Amino acid sequence: MMTTSSPPVGTPPIGEKRVTFHHLNWQAYQQILQAVGESRSARLTYDRGILEITMALEEQEFAA
């Protein structure tokens, strides 16, 4: 039998930086998407007024 351990809930994986904004409406999210454009290096996730922006750290971005 194999067991694995997970990081505590709410802890971002190593190699990522996360920023969370609360109480944003859909229009504000759409404006942010337009501002950052399609060629962004961050992942944006929006759910019921919460926007989470996840960015890879440099070491992960340029790893071969």
PDB file with SEQRES, HELIX, SHEET and CRYST1 records, atoms N, CA, C and O in Angstrom:
SEQRES   1 A   64  MET MET THR THR SER SER PRO PRO VAL GLY THR PRO PRO          
SEQRES   2 A   64  ILE GLY GLU LYS ARG VAL THR PHE HIS HIS LEU ASN TRP          
SEQRES   3 A   64  GLN ALA TYR GLN GLN ILE LEU GLN ALA VAL GLY GLU SER          
SEQRES   4 A   64  ARG SER ALA ARG LEU THR TYR ASP ARG GLY ILE LEU GLU          
SEQRES   5 A   64  ILE THR MET ALA LEU GLU GLU GLN GLU PHE ALA ALA              
HELIX    1 AA1 TRP A   26  VAL A   36  1                                  11    
HELIX    2 AA2 GLU A   58  GLU A   61  1                                   4    
SHEET    1 AA1 3 GLU A  16  PHE A  21  0                                        
SHEET    2 AA1 3 ILE A  50  ALA A  56 -1                                        
SHEET    3 AA1 3 ALA A  42  ASP A  47 -1                                        
CRYST1    1.000    1.000    1.000  90.00  90.00  90.00 P 1           1          
ATOM      1  N   MET A   1       0.848  -1.180   0.000  1.00  0.00           N  
ATOM      2  CA  MET A   1       0.000   0.000   0.000  1.00  0.00           C  
ATOM      3  C   MET A   1       0.888   1.235   0.000  1.00  0.00           C  
ATOM      4  O   MET A   1       1.910   1.287   0.684  1.00  0.00           O  
ATOM      5  N   MET A   2       0.475   2.232  -0.784  1.00  0.00           N  
ATOM      6  CA  MET A   2       1.232   3.475  -0.894  1.00  0.00           C  
ATOM      7  C   MET A   2       0.418   4.619  -0.317  1.00  0.00           C  
ATOM      8  O   MET A   2      -0.769   4.749  -0.614  1.00  0.00           O  
ATOM      9  N   THR A   3       1.040   5.440   0.495  1.00  0.00           N  
ATOM     10  CA  THR A   3       0.354   6.604   1.052  1.00  0.00           C  
ATOM     11  C   THR A   3       1.097   7.856   0.624  1.00  0.00           C  
ATOM     12  O   THR A   3       2.317   7.846   0.463  1.00  0.00           O  
ATOM     13  N   THR A   4       0.354   8.921   0.444  1.00  0.00           N  
ATOM     14  CA  THR A   4       0.956  10.209   0.113  1.00  0.00           C  
ATOM     15  C   THR A   4       0.426  11.254   1.070  1.00  0.00           C  
ATOM     16  O   THR A   4      -0.662  11.115   1.631  1.00  0.00           O  
ATOM     17  N   SER A   5       1.196  12.287   1.245  1.00  0.00           N  
ATOM     18  CA  SER A   5       0.733  13.379   2.091  1.00  0.00           C  
ATOM     19  C   SER A   5       0.521  14.609   1.233  1.00  0.00           C  
ATOM     20  O   SER A   5       1.229  14.816   0.247  1.00  0.00           O  
ATOM     21  N   SER A   6      -0.435  15.411   1.601  1.00  0.00           N  
ATOM     22  CA  SER A   6      -0.756  16.635   0.881  1.00  0.00           C  
ATOM     23  C   SER A   6      -0.391  17.826   1.736  1.00  0.00           C  
ATOM     24  O   SER A   6      -0.398  17.735   2.964  1.00  0.00           O  
ATOM     25  N   PRO A   7      -0.071  18.952   1.102  1.00  0.00           N  
ATOM     26  CA  PRO A   7       0.171  20.149   1.899  1.00  0.00           C  
ATOM     27  C   PRO A   7      -1.124  20.588   2.565  1.00  0.00           C  
ATOM     28  O   PRO A   7      -2.202  20.242   2.082  1.00  0.00           O  
ATOM     29  N   PRO A   8      -1.054  21.326   3.639  1.00  0.00           N  
ATOM     30  CA  PRO A   8      -2.271  21.794   4.306  1.00  0.00           C  
ATOM     31  C   PRO A   8      -3.149  22.587   3.349  1.00  0.00           C  
ATOM     32  O   PRO A   8      -2.657  23.239   2.428  1.00  0.00           O  
ATOM     33  N   VAL A   9      -4.440  22.522   3.577  1.00  0.00           N  
ATOM     34  CA  VAL A   9      -5.387  23.245   2.741  1.00  0.00           C  
ATOM     35  C   VAL A   9      -5.070  24.735   2.780  1.00  0.00           C  
ATOM     36  O   VAL A   9      -4.792  25.283   3.847  1.00  0.00           O  
ATOM     37  N   GLY A  10      -5.108  25.381   1.642  1.00  0.00           N  
ATOM     38  CA  GLY A  10      -4.836  26.809   1.570  1.00  0.00           C  
ATOM     39  C   GLY A  10      -3.369  27.143   1.361  1.00  0.00           C  
ATOM     40  O   GLY A  10      -3.020  28.317   1.236  1.00  0.00           O  
ATOM     41  N   THR A  11      -2.493  26.126   1.319  1.00  0.00           N  
ATOM     42  CA  THR A  11      -1.077  26.354   1.095  1.00  0.00           C  
ATOM     43  C   THR A  11      -0.779  26.169  -0.384  1.00  0.00           C  
ATOM     44  O   THR A  11      -1.025  25.087  -0.917  1.00  0.00           O  
ATOM     45  N   PRO A  12      -0.257  27.187  -1.070  1.00  0.00           N  
ATOM     46  CA  PRO A  12       0.029  27.024  -2.492  1.00  0.00           C  
ATOM     47  C   PRO A  12       1.182  26.050  -2.706  1.00  0.00           C  
ATOM     48  O   PRO A  12       2.080  25.973  -1.868  1.00  0.00           O  
ATOM     49  N   PRO A  13       1.176  25.307  -3.808  1.00  0.00           N  
ATOM     50  CA  PRO A  13       2.285  24.405  -4.101  1.00  0.00           C  
ATOM     51  C   PRO A  13       3.578  25.184  -4.237  1.00  0.00           C  
ATOM     52  O   PRO A  13       3.566  26.371  -4.564  1.00  0.00           O  
ATOM     53  N   ILE A  14       4.702  24.511  -3.985  1.00  0.00           N  
ATOM     54  CA  ILE A  14       6.006  25.156  -4.137  1.00  0.00           C  
ATOM     55  C   ILE A  14       6.161  25.552  -5.603  1.00  0.00           C  
ATOM     56  O   ILE A  14       5.833  24.776  -6.500  1.00  0.00           O  
ATOM     57  N   GLY A  15       6.654  26.743  -5.837  1.00  0.00           N  
ATOM     58  CA  GLY A  15       6.856  27.206  -7.190  1.00  0.00           C  
ATOM     59  C   GLY A  15       5.741  28.103  -7.697  1.00  0.00           C  
ATOM     60  O   GLY A  15       5.750  28.501  -8.862  1.00  0.00           O  
ATOM     61  N   GLU A  16       4.782  28.426  -6.840  1.00  0.00           N  
ATOM     62  CA  GLU A  16       3.693  29.313  -7.232  1.00  0.00           C  
ATOM     63  C   GLU A  16       3.511  30.416  -6.217  1.00  0.00           C  
ATOM     64  O   GLU A  16       3.778  30.242  -5.028  1.00  0.00           O  
ATOM     65  N   LYS A  17       3.055  31.548  -6.703  1.00  0.00           N  
ATOM     66  CA  LYS A  17       2.675  32.666  -5.846  1.00  0.00           C  
ATOM     67  C   LYS A  17       1.213  32.953  -6.126  1.00  0.00           C  
ATOM     68  O   LYS A  17       0.823  33.076  -7.287  1.00  0.00           O  
ATOM     69  N   ARG A  18       0.398  33.064  -5.091  1.00  0.00           N  
ATOM     70  CA  ARG A  18      -1.025  33.322  -5.259  1.00  0.00           C  
ATOM     71  C   ARG A  18      -1.426  34.612  -4.568  1.00  0.00           C  
ATOM     72  O   ARG A  18      -0.970  34.927  -3.469  1.00  0.00           O  
ATOM     73  N   VAL A  19      -2.303  35.354  -5.254  1.00  0.00           N  
ATOM     74  CA  VAL A  19      -2.876  36.569  -4.705  1.00  0.00           C  
ATOM     75  C   VAL A  19      -4.386  36.428  -4.824  1.00  0.00           C  
ATOM     76  O   VAL A  19      -4.894  36.028  -5.871  1.00  0.00           O  
ATOM     77  N   THR A  20      -5.107  36.755  -3.754  1.00  0.00           N  
ATOM     78  CA  THR A  20      -6.560  36.601  -3.750  1.00  0.00           C  
ATOM     79  C   THR A  20      -7.225  37.938  -3.455  1.00  0.00           C  
ATOM     80  O   THR A  20      -6.833  38.659  -2.538  1.00  0.00           O  
ATOM     81  N   PHE A  21      -8.241  38.251  -4.259  1.00  0.00           N  
ATOM     82  CA  PHE A  21      -9.051  39.454  -4.071  1.00  0.00           C  
ATOM     83  C   PHE A  21     -10.482  39.022  -3.775  1.00  0.00           C  
ATOM     84  O   PHE A  21     -11.026  38.154  -4.458  1.00  0.00           O  
ATOM     85  N   HIS A  22     -11.081  39.618  -2.772  1.00  0.00           N  
ATOM     86  CA  HIS A  22     -12.448  39.282  -2.377  1.00  0.00           C  
ATOM     87  C   HIS A  22     -13.408  40.411  -2.753  1.00  0.00           C  
ATOM     88  O   HIS A  22     -13.000  41.562  -2.905  1.00  0.00           O  
ATOM     89  N   HIS A  23     -14.674  40.068  -2.899  1.00  0.00           N  
ATOM     90  CA  HIS A  23     -15.757  41.023  -3.153  1.00  0.00           C  
ATOM     91  C   HIS A  23     -15.620  41.748  -4.497  1.00  0.00           C  
ATOM     92  O   HIS A  23     -15.915  42.940  -4.589  1.00  0.00           O  
ATOM     93  N   LEU A  24     -15.175  41.034  -5.536  1.00  0.00           N  
ATOM     94  CA  LEU A  24     -15.118  41.601  -6.884  1.00  0.00           C  
ATOM     95  C   LEU A  24     -16.353  41.162  -7.661  1.00  0.00           C  
ATOM     96  O   LEU A  24     -16.750  39.999  -7.600  1.00  0.00           O  
ATOM     97  N   ASN A  25     -16.949  42.085  -8.382  1.00  0.00           N  
ATOM     98  CA  ASN A  25     -18.077  41.677  -9.212  1.00  0.00           C  
ATOM     99  C   ASN A  25     -17.562  41.203 -10.572  1.00  0.00           C  
ATOM    100  O   ASN A  25     -16.385  41.361 -10.896  1.00  0.00           O  
ATOM    101  N   TRP A  26     -18.473  40.616 -11.366  1.00  0.00           N  
ATOM    102  CA  TRP A  26     -18.103  40.037 -12.646  1.00  0.00           C  
ATOM    103  C   TRP A  26     -17.520  41.089 -13.592  1.00  0.00           C  
ATOM    104  O   TRP A  26     -16.579  40.804 -14.332  1.00  0.00           O  
ATOM    105  N   GLN A  27     -18.077  42.302 -13.570  1.00  0.00           N  
ATOM    106  CA  GLN A  27     -17.591  43.363 -14.440  1.00  0.00           C  
ATOM    107  C   GLN A  27     -16.139  43.721 -14.113  1.00  0.00           C  
ATOM    108  O   GLN A  27     -15.341  43.951 -15.022  1.00  0.00           O  
ATOM    109  N   ALA A  28     -15.795  43.768 -12.840  1.00  0.00           N  
ATOM    110  CA  ALA A  28     -14.422  44.063 -12.440  1.00  0.00           C  
ATOM    111  C   ALA A  28     -13.476  42.959 -12.924  1.00  0.00           C  
ATOM    112  O   ALA A  28     -12.370  43.241 -13.385  1.00  0.00           O  
ATOM    113  N   TYR A  29     -13.918  41.712 -12.818  1.00  0.00           N  
ATOM    114  CA  TYR A  29     -13.113  40.587 -13.310  1.00  0.00           C  
ATOM    115  C   TYR A  29     -12.887  40.715 -14.815  1.00  0.00           C  
ATOM    116  O   TYR A  29     -11.768  40.510 -15.285  1.00  0.00           O  
ATOM    117  N   GLN A  30     -13.920  41.049 -15.575  1.00  0.00           N  
ATOM    118  CA  GLN A  30     -13.800  41.208 -17.017  1.00  0.00           C  
ATOM    119  C   GLN A  30     -12.827  42.345 -17.358  1.00  0.00           C  
ATOM    120  O   GLN A  30     -12.056  42.229 -18.310  1.00  0.00           O  
ATOM    121  N   GLN A  31     -12.857  43.427 -16.600  1.00  0.00           N  
ATOM    122  CA  GLN A  31     -11.935  44.539 -16.829  1.00  0.00           C  
ATOM    123  C   GLN A  31     -10.493  44.119 -16.574  1.00  0.00           C  
ATOM    124  O   GLN A  31      -9.591  44.501 -17.320  1.00  0.00           O  
ATOM    125  N   ILE A  32     -10.277  43.341 -15.534  1.00  0.00           N  
ATOM    126  CA  ILE A  32      -8.930  42.854 -15.226  1.00  0.00           C  
ATOM    127  C   ILE A  32      -8.438  41.945 -16.344  1.00  0.00           C  
ATOM    128  O   ILE A  32      -7.285  42.047 -16.764  1.00  0.00           O  
ATOM    129  N   LEU A  33      -9.304  41.056 -16.831  1.00  0.00           N  
ATOM    130  CA  LEU A  33      -8.926  40.176 -17.941  1.00  0.00           C  
ATOM    131  C   LEU A  33      -8.507  40.981 -19.162  1.00  0.00           C  
ATOM    132  O   LEU A  33      -7.505  40.660 -19.801  1.00  0.00           O  
ATOM    133  N   GLN A  34      -9.259  42.018 -19.493  1.00  0.00           N  
ATOM    134  CA  GLN A  34      -8.909  42.860 -20.634  1.00  0.00           C  
ATOM    135  C   GLN A  34      -7.586  43.576 -20.403  1.00  0.00           C  
ATOM    136  O   GLN A  34      -6.791  43.721 -21.332  1.00  0.00           O  
ATOM    137  N   ALA A  35      -7.344  44.021 -19.185  1.00  0.00           N  
ATOM    138  CA  ALA A  35      -6.120  44.767 -18.874  1.00  0.00           C  
ATOM    139  C   ALA A  35      -4.871  43.894 -18.984  1.00  0.00           C  
ATOM    140  O   ALA A  35      -3.844  44.354 -19.483  1.00  0.00           O  
ATOM    141  N   VAL A  36      -4.943  42.651 -18.529  1.00  0.00           N  
ATOM    142  CA  VAL A  36      -3.757  41.786 -18.561  1.00  0.00           C  
ATOM    143  C   VAL A  36      -3.561  41.135 -19.918  1.00  0.00           C  
ATOM    144  O   VAL A  36      -2.446  40.719 -20.236  1.00  0.00           O  
ATOM    145  N   GLY A  37      -4.604  41.032 -20.726  1.00  0.00           N  
ATOM    146  CA  GLY A  37      -4.475  40.512 -22.081  1.00  0.00           C  
ATOM    147  C   GLY A  37      -4.307  39.007 -22.156  1.00  0.00           C  
ATOM    148  O   GLY A  37      -4.302  38.308 -21.142  1.00  0.00           O  
ATOM    149  N   GLU A  38      -4.169  38.528 -23.379  1.00  0.00           N  
ATOM    150  CA  GLU A  38      -4.071  37.088 -23.631  1.00  0.00           C  
ATOM    151  C   GLU A  38      -2.686  36.514 -23.355  1.00  0.00           C  
ATOM    152  O   GLU A  38      -2.561  35.328 -23.050  1.00  0.00           O  
ATOM    153  N   SER A  39      -1.654  37.332 -23.457  1.00  0.00           N  
ATOM    154  CA  SER A  39      -0.284  36.821 -23.320  1.00  0.00           C  
ATOM    155  C   SER A  39       0.217  36.914 -21.883  1.00  0.00           C  
ATOM    156  O   SER A  39       1.391  37.199 -21.650  1.00  0.00           O  
ATOM    157  N   ARG A  40      -0.651  36.680 -20.942  1.00  0.00           N  
ATOM    158  CA  ARG A  40      -0.253  36.783 -19.536  1.00  0.00           C  
ATOM    159  C   ARG A  40       0.437  35.499 -19.069  1.00  0.00           C  
ATOM    160  O   ARG A  40       0.220  34.428 -19.636  1.00  0.00           O  
ATOM    161  N   SER A  41       1.256  35.615 -18.047  1.00  0.00           N  
ATOM    162  CA  SER A  41       1.936  34.455 -17.479  1.00  0.00           C  
ATOM    163  C   SER A  41       1.242  33.983 -16.205  1.00  0.00           C  
ATOM    164  O   SER A  41       1.715  33.061 -15.541  1.00  0.00           O  
ATOM    165  N   ALA A  42       0.129  34.611 -15.868  1.00  0.00           N  
ATOM    166  CA  ALA A  42      -0.599  34.250 -14.649  1.00  0.00           C  
ATOM    167  C   ALA A  42      -1.921  33.577 -15.015  1.00  0.00           C  
ATOM    168  O   ALA A  42      -2.488  33.832 -16.077  1.00  0.00           O  
ATOM    169  N   ARG A  43      -2.394  32.727 -14.132  1.00  0.00           N  
ATOM    170  CA  ARG A  43      -3.705  32.092 -14.309  1.00  0.00           C  
ATOM    171  C   ARG A  43      -4.689  32.801 -13.395  1.00  0.00           C  
ATOM    172  O   ARG A  43      -4.432  32.955 -12.201  1.00  0.00           O  
ATOM    173  N   LEU A  44      -5.813  33.232 -13.950  1.00  0.00           N  
ATOM    174  CA  LEU A  44      -6.843  33.909 -13.176  1.00  0.00           C  
ATOM    175  C   LEU A  44      -8.024  32.974 -12.988  1.00  0.00           C  
ATOM    176  O   LEU A  44      -8.488  32.350 -13.942  1.00  0.00           O  
ATOM    177  N   THR A  45      -8.507  32.878 -11.761  1.00  0.00           N  
ATOM    178  CA  THR A  45      -9.662  32.055 -11.444  1.00  0.00           C  
ATOM    179  C   THR A  45     -10.658  32.915 -10.680  1.00  0.00           C  
ATOM    180  O   THR A  45     -10.311  33.533  -9.673  1.00  0.00           O  
ATOM    181  N   TYR A  46     -11.898  32.952 -11.164  1.00  0.00           N  
ATOM    182  CA  TYR A  46     -12.940  33.762 -10.537  1.00  0.00           C  
ATOM    183  C   TYR A  46     -14.078  32.843 -10.103  1.00  0.00           C  
ATOM    184  O   TYR A  46     -14.549  32.015 -10.883  1.00  0.00           O  
ATOM    185  N   ASP A  47     -14.516  32.995  -8.857  1.00  0.00           N  
ATOM    186  CA  ASP A  47     -15.634  32.202  -8.343  1.00  0.00           C  
ATOM    187  C   ASP A  47     -16.390  33.001  -7.292  1.00  0.00           C  
ATOM    188  O   ASP A  47     -15.857  33.297  -6.223  1.00  0.00           O  
ATOM    189  N   ARG A  48     -17.622  33.344  -7.601  1.00  0.00           N  
ATOM    190  CA  ARG A  48     -18.532  34.021  -6.671  1.00  0.00           C  
ATOM    191  C   ARG A  48     -17.891  35.181  -5.920  1.00  0.00           C  
ATOM    192  O   ARG A  48     -17.941  35.246  -4.692  1.00  0.00           O  
ATOM    193  N   GLY A  49     -17.290  36.093  -6.675  1.00  0.00           N  
ATOM    194  CA  GLY A  49     -16.751  37.299  -6.059  1.00  0.00           C  
ATOM    195  C   GLY A  49     -15.315  37.202  -5.585  1.00  0.00           C  
ATOM    196  O   GLY A  49     -14.772  38.178  -5.067  1.00  0.00           O  
ATOM    197  N   ILE A  50     -14.687  36.044  -5.752  1.00  0.00           N  
ATOM    198  CA  ILE A  50     -13.295  35.871  -5.331  1.00  0.00           C  
ATOM    199  C   ILE A  50     -12.435  35.643  -6.567  1.00  0.00           C  
ATOM    200  O   ILE A  50     -12.692  34.734  -7.356  1.00  0.00           O  
ATOM    201  N   LEU A  51     -11.416  36.473  -6.727  1.00  0.00           N  
ATOM    202  CA  LEU A  51     -10.474  36.335  -7.825  1.00  0.00           C  
ATOM    203  C   LEU A  51      -9.149  35.865  -7.256  1.00  0.00           C  
ATOM    204  O   LEU A  51      -8.596  36.490  -6.351  1.00  0.00           O  
ATOM    205  N   GLU A  52      -8.639  34.758  -7.793  1.00  0.00           N  
ATOM    206  CA  GLU A  52      -7.337  34.243  -7.398  1.00  0.00           C  
ATOM    207  C   GLU A  52      -6.420  34.313  -8.612  1.00  0.00           C  
ATOM    208  O   GLU A  52      -6.748  33.802  -9.683  1.00  0.00           O  
ATOM    209  N   ILE A  53      -5.275  34.950  -8.434  1.00  0.00           N  
ATOM    210  CA  ILE A  53      -4.278  35.037  -9.490  1.00  0.00           C  
ATOM    211  C   ILE A  53      -3.098  34.174  -9.067  1.00  0.00           C  
ATOM    212  O   ILE A  53      -2.511  34.384  -8.006  1.00  0.00           O  
ATOM    213  N   THR A  54      -2.755  33.199  -9.907  1.00  0.00           N  
ATOM    214  CA  THR A  54      -1.663  32.275  -9.623  1.00  0.00           C  
ATOM    215  C   THR A  54      -0.555  32.520 -10.637  1.00  0.00           C  
ATOM    216  O   THR A  54      -0.789  32.515 -11.846  1.00  0.00           O  
ATOM    217  N   MET A  55       0.655  32.736 -10.127  1.00  0.00           N  
ATOM    218  CA  MET A  55       1.804  33.012 -10.985  1.00  0.00           C  
ATOM    219  C   MET A  55       2.919  32.018 -10.670  1.00  0.00           C  
ATOM    220  O   MET A  55       3.228  31.762  -9.506  1.00  0.00           O  
ATOM    221  N   ALA A  56       3.513  31.468 -11.713  1.00  0.00           N  
ATOM    222  CA  ALA A  56       4.660  30.591 -11.518  1.00  0.00           C  
ATOM    223  C   ALA A  56       5.863  31.427 -11.117  1.00  0.00           C  
ATOM    224  O   ALA A  56       6.043  32.547 -11.597  1.00  0.00           O  
ATOM    225  N   LEU A  57       6.681  30.878 -10.240  1.00  0.00           N  
ATOM    226  CA  LEU A  57       7.919  31.568  -9.885  1.00  0.00           C  
ATOM    227  C   LEU A  57       8.920  31.411 -11.018  1.00  0.00           C  
ATOM    228  O   LEU A  57       8.786  30.497 -11.831  1.00  0.00           O  
ATOM    229  N   GLU A  58       9.912  32.276 -11.089  1.00  0.00           N  
ATOM    230  CA  GLU A  58      10.865  32.277 -12.202  1.00  0.00           C  
ATOM    231  C   GLU A  58      11.508  30.930 -12.438  1.00  0.00           C  
ATOM    232  O   GLU A  58      11.618  30.502 -13.587  1.00  0.00           O  
ATOM    233  N   GLU A  59      11.935  30.247 -11.394  1.00  0.00           N  
ATOM    234  CA  GLU A  59      12.630  28.974 -11.560  1.00  0.00           C  
ATOM    235  C   GLU A  59      11.737  27.975 -12.303  1.00  0.00           C  
ATOM    236  O   GLU A  59      12.225  27.198 -13.124  1.00  0.00           O  
ATOM    237  N   GLN A  60      10.443  27.997 -12.018  1.00  0.00           N  
ATOM    238  CA  GLN A  60       9.514  27.066 -12.646  1.00  0.00           C  
ATOM    239  C   GLN A  60       9.219  27.487 -14.086  1.00  0.00           C  
ATOM    240  O   GLN A  60       9.079  26.631 -14.960  1.00  0.00           O  
ATOM    241  N   GLU A  61       9.126  28.773 -14.342  1.00  0.00           N  
ATOM    242  CA  GLU A  61       8.814  29.271 -15.675  1.00  0.00           C  
ATOM    243  C   GLU A  61       9.889  28.893 -16.685  1.00  0.00           C  
ATOM    244  O   GLU A  61       9.577  28.565 -17.829  1.00  0.00           O  
ATOM    245  N   PHE A  62      11.152  28.936 -16.271  1.00  0.00           N  
ATOM    246  CA  PHE A  62      12.229  28.739 -17.210  1.00  0.00           C  
ATOM    247  C   PHE A  62      12.895  27.365 -17.072  1.00  0.00           C  
ATOM    248  O   PHE A  62      13.949  27.123 -17.660  1.00  0.00           O  
ATOM    249  N   ALA A  63      12.286  26.478 -16.303  1.00  0.00           N  
ATOM    250  CA  ALA A  63      12.851  25.136 -16.133  1.00  0.00           C  
ATOM    251  C   ALA A  63      12.753  24.371 -17.448  1.00  0.00           C  
ATOM    252  O   ALA A  63      11.770  24.484 -18.180  1.00  0.00           O  
ATOM    253  N   ALA A  64      13.780  23.601 -17.726  1.00  0.00           N  
ATOM    254  CA  ALA A  64      13.791  22.827 -18.994  1.00  0.00           C  
ATOM    255  C   ALA A  64      13.013  21.548 -18.859  1.00  0.00           C  
ATOM    256  O   ALA A  64      12.916  20.780 -19.816  1.00  0.00           O  
TER     257      ALA A  64                                                      
END                                                                             
